[in-house]
C-alpha cells in the first residue's frame, strides 16, 4: 500500500507535467492586402500594396477604396473563397492612366515568424498575367505567362496552389510573390500601354501550421512532486510511531 500510494503521487505529477508540457498546433494565415511591402524590378521600395479592380463590377466584391483601372471589360474571376481576406493588389500610386504598364513587374513581400517547428504550409495564387512564388529565396512555382495569352487568361481565372512546407523554417520566413504584367499585344496594342488598356494585378493567400515551443514549467511541477513525496513520508513516519506506541 505504501508503494502504491507513492506511485500514485508520482504518477499524478507525471500526468500533470505531461499535460502542461503538451502544446496544440498553431497556425498563421496570410492573404494579399495592403500590408505587403512592394519593390519594383530594380528592387527599389515602393511602399505598401494597394487594392486594385478592373472596374466597379469586376472583380466581384471590390474593396472599398480600391483603385479602379476603368478597364472596359471584365475578368479576374478566380474563386477566392479558399483564401479569405485576399484581394487583388498592385503597387501603390498606380491608376488607369499610369503609363509603362506593359511588362511592369513588382515584388510583394512579408515576413512570417514561426515560434516553433513548421508542420505544413501552402499558398494559392492568381495573376494578371504572371506570378512567381518564393519562400526564403526558394522558387516554389509560377502561374500564368508573359508570352502565352491563353496561359495568362487561365492564371487570372483560377487559383493555383503550391505546397511550401519543405521550405519553411523555425523563426523568420520571407514570403515573396513576384508579379508581372503581360505585353501590350495581349490587349491588342503593340508597344507600351497604360493600365486602363492593359491592367495588372495579383491575388494570393495561404496557411502555415507549426508546433509551438513550450517552456517546461519546472518551478511549478517539480516542487509539487517533492511536496507530495514529503507528505507521504511524513504520514508514513507518523503511522510507524503510532504502531510502536
C-alpha positions as CSV (number, residue, x, y, z in Angstrom):
1,X,0.0,0.0,0.0
2,X,2.9,2.4,0.8
3,X,4.4,1.7,-2.6
4,X,1.0,2.2,-4.3
5,X,0.4,5.5,-2.6
6,X,3.9,6.8,-3.5
7,X,3.4,5.6,-7.1
8,X,0.1,7.4,-7.3
9,X,1.7,10.7,-6.2
10,X,4.5,10.4,-8.8
11,X,2.1,9.2,-11.5
12,X,-0.2,12.2,-10.8
13,X,2.7,14.6,-11.0
14,X,3.9,13.0,-14.3
15,X,0.4,13.2,-15.8
16,X,0.1,16.9,-14.8
17,X,3.6,17.6,-16.2
18,X,2.7,15.9,-19.5
19,X,-0.5,17.8,-19.8
20,X,1.2,21.1,-19.2
21,X,4.1,20.5,-21.5
22,X,1.9,19.4,-24.4
23,X,1.1,22.1,-26.9
24,X,-1.6,22.4,-29.6
25,X,-0.5,23.1,-33.2
26,X,-0.7,26.8,-34.1
27,X,-1.4,28.4,-37.5
28,X,-0.7,31.6,-39.3
29,X,-2.9,32.7,-42.3
30,X,-1.8,35.3,-44.8
31,X,-3.5,37.0,-47.7
32,X,-2.8,39.7,-50.3
33,X,-3.8,43.0,-48.7
34,X,-2.2,46.5,-48.2
35,X,0.2,45.2,-45.5
36,X,2.6,43.7,-48.1
37,X,5.7,45.7,-48.9
38,X,6.5,46.3,-52.6
39,X,9.6,46.7,-54.6
40,X,10.0,47.3,-58.3
41,X,12.0,45.3,-60.8
42,X,15.2,47.1,-59.7
43,X,14.5,46.3,-56.0
44,X,13.6,49.9,-55.2
45,X,11.0,50.1,-52.4
46,X,7.6,51.3,-53.5
47,X,5.8,51.4,-50.1
48,X,2.9,49.1,-49.5
49,X,0.5,47.5,-51.9
50,X,-2.9,49.0,-52.9
51,X,-6.1,47.3,-53.7
52,X,-7.0,47.4,-57.4
53,X,-10.0,46.5,-59.5
54,X,-10.6,46.3,-63.2
55,X,-13.7,48.5,-62.8
56,X,-16.7,48.9,-60.5
57,X,-18.2,45.5,-61.3
58,X,-15.1,43.3,-61.8
59,X,-13.9,41.5,-59.8
60,X,-16.9,40.8,-57.5
61,X,-16.7,42.4,-54.1
62,X,-14.1,45.0,-55.0
63,X,-12.9,46.5,-51.7
64,X,-14.0,50.0,-50.7
65,X,-11.3,52.5,-51.6
66,X,-9.7,50.3,-54.2
67,X,-8.2,51.9,-57.3
68,X,-10.2,51.2,-60.4
69,X,-8.4,51.0,-63.7
70,X,-11.7,51.8,-65.5
71,X,-11.0,48.9,-67.8
72,X,-13.7,48.4,-70.5
73,X,-14.1,44.7,-69.9
74,X,-14.3,42.0,-67.3
75,X,-12.0,39.4,-65.8
76,X,-10.2,38.4,-62.6
77,X,-12.9,35.8,-62.0
78,X,-10.8,33.4,-59.8
79,X,-12.8,32.0,-56.9
80,X,-11.2,33.4,-53.7
81,X,-13.4,31.6,-51.1
82,X,-10.5,29.3,-50.1
83,X,-8.2,32.3,-49.2
84,X,-10.4,34.5,-47.0
85,X,-9.3,38.1,-46.8
86,X,-7.4,38.1,-50.1
87,X,-8.0,40.8,-52.6
88,X,-6.3,41.8,-55.9
89,X,-3.4,44.1,-55.3
90,X,-0.7,46.1,-57.2
91,X,1.9,48.7,-56.4
92,X,0.6,51.9,-54.8
93,X,0.1,55.1,-56.7
94,X,-0.8,53.4,-60.0
95,X,-4.0,54.3,-61.7
96,X,-5.6,53.6,-65.1
97,X,-3.7,56.4,-66.7
98,X,-0.3,55.4,-65.4
99,X,2.0,54.6,-68.5
100,X,4.5,51.8,-68.9
101,X,2.1,49.1,-67.9
102,X,3.4,46.6,-70.4
103,X,5.7,44.0,-68.7
104,X,5.7,46.0,-65.4
105,X,7.0,43.9,-62.5
106,X,6.6,44.2,-58.8
107,X,7.5,42.0,-55.8
108,X,5.2,41.7,-52.8
109,X,6.9,40.6,-49.6
110,X,6.0,39.8,-46.0
111,X,7.7,38.1,-43.0
112,X,6.1,35.3,-41.1
113,X,7.6,34.4,-37.7
114,X,7.0,30.8,-36.6
115,X,7.6,30.3,-32.9
116,X,8.1,26.6,-33.3
117,X,8.7,23.7,-35.7
118,X,7.0,24.1,-39.1
119,X,4.4,21.4,-39.8
120,X,2.8,22.4,-43.1
121,X,2.2,25.3,-45.4
122,X,0.5,26.2,-48.7
123,X,-0.1,29.3,-50.9
124,X,-2.7,29.8,-53.6
125,X,-2.2,32.5,-56.3
126,X,-4.0,34.0,-59.3
127,X,-2.4,36.7,-61.5
128,X,-2.8,39.0,-64.4
129,X,-0.6,38.0,-66.1
130,X,2.2,36.1,-64.4
131,X,3.4,35.4,-60.9
132,X,6.3,33.5,-59.2
133,X,6.2,32.5,-55.6
134,X,9.4,32.4,-53.4
135,X,9.8,31.2,-49.8
136,X,13.1,32.1,-48.1
137,X,14.6,32.8,-51.6
138,X,13.5,29.3,-52.9
139,X,11.3,29.3,-56.0
140,X,8.2,27.4,-55.2
141,X,6.3,27.7,-58.5
142,X,4.7,30.0,-61.0
143,X,1.3,30.8,-62.6
144,X,0.5,32.5,-65.9
145,X,2.7,33.7,-68.7
146,X,4.0,36.9,-70.4
147,X,4.4,35.2,-73.7
148,X,1.3,32.9,-74.0
149,X,-2.0,34.9,-73.7
150,X,-4.1,31.7,-73.1
151,X,-2.0,30.8,-70.1
152,X,-2.3,34.3,-68.8
153,X,-6.1,34.2,-69.2
154,X,-6.2,30.9,-67.2
155,X,-4.0,32.4,-64.5
156,X,-6.5,35.2,-63.7
157,X,-9.5,32.9,-63.8
158,X,-8.2,30.1,-61.4
159,X,-6.2,29.8,-58.3
160,X,-3.1,27.7,-58.4
161,X,-2.0,26.1,-55.1
162,X,1.6,25.2,-54.1
163,X,3.0,23.4,-51.1
164,X,5.6,25.5,-49.2
165,X,6.2,23.0,-46.4
166,X,9.7,21.9,-47.3
167,X,11.0,25.5,-47.4
168,X,9.7,26.7,-44.0
169,X,12.0,27.1,-41.0
170,X,11.6,27.9,-37.4
171,X,11.7,31.7,-36.8
172,X,11.7,34.2,-39.6
173,X,10.3,33.2,-43.0
174,X,10.1,35.5,-46.0
175,X,7.2,35.1,-48.4
176,X,7.6,36.8,-51.8
177,X,5.2,37.0,-54.8
178,X,6.8,38.4,-57.9
179,X,4.1,39.5,-60.3
180,X,4.4,40.8,-63.9
181,X,2.0,42.3,-66.4
182,X,1.9,41.0,-70.0
183,X,2.9,42.9,-73.1
184,X,0.6,45.4,-74.8
185,X,0.0,42.9,-77.5
186,X,-2.1,40.9,-75.0
187,X,-4.5,43.9,-75.1
188,X,-4.2,44.1,-78.9
189,X,-2.0,47.1,-78.6
190,X,1.6,46.8,-79.9
191,X,4.1,48.6,-77.8
192,X,3.6,50.3,-74.5
193,X,0.2,50.8,-72.8
194,X,-1.4,52.3,-69.7
195,X,-3.3,50.3,-67.1
196,X,-6.7,51.2,-68.4
197,X,-5.7,49.5,-71.7
198,X,-3.6,46.7,-70.1
199,X,-4.5,46.2,-66.4
200,X,-2.5,44.1,-64.0
201,X,-2.9,42.6,-60.5
202,X,-2.2,39.6,-58.3
203,X,-4.1,37.9,-55.6
204,X,-2.9,35.2,-53.2
205,X,-3.3,33.7,-49.7
206,X,-2.2,30.7,-47.7
207,X,-1.9,29.0,-44.3
208,X,1.1,27.8,-42.3
209,X,0.9,25.5,-39.3
210,X,3.6,24.8,-36.7
211,X,4.3,23.1,-33.4
212,X,4.9,25.8,-30.8
213,X,7.9,25.6,-28.5
214,X,6.6,25.2,-24.9
215,X,8.8,26.0,-22.0
216,X,8.9,23.3,-19.3
217,X,7.3,24.7,-16.2
218,X,9.9,23.3,-13.8
219,X,9.2,25.7,-10.9
220,X,5.6,24.6,-10.8
221,X,5.9,20.9,-11.4
222,X,9.0,19.7,-9.5
223,X,8.2,21.4,-6.2
224,X,4.7,19.7,-6.4
225,X,6.4,16.3,-6.8
226,X,8.7,16.9,-3.8
227,X,5.9,18.2,-1.7
228,X,3.8,15.1,-2.4
229,X,6.7,12.8,-1.5
230,X,7.4,14.7,1.7
231,X,3.8,14.5,2.8
232,X,3.8,10.7,2.1
233,X,7.0,10.2,4.1
234,X,5.6,12.3,7.0
235,X,2.4,10.2,7.1
236,X,4.4,7.0,6.9
237,X,6.7,8.1,9.8
238,X,3.6,9.1,11.9
239,X,2.0,5.8,11.3
240,X,5.2,4.0,12.2
241,X,5.4,5.9,15.6
242,X,1.7,5.0,16.4
243,X,2.3,1.3,15.6
244,X,5.3,1.3,18.1
245,X,3.4,3.1,21.0
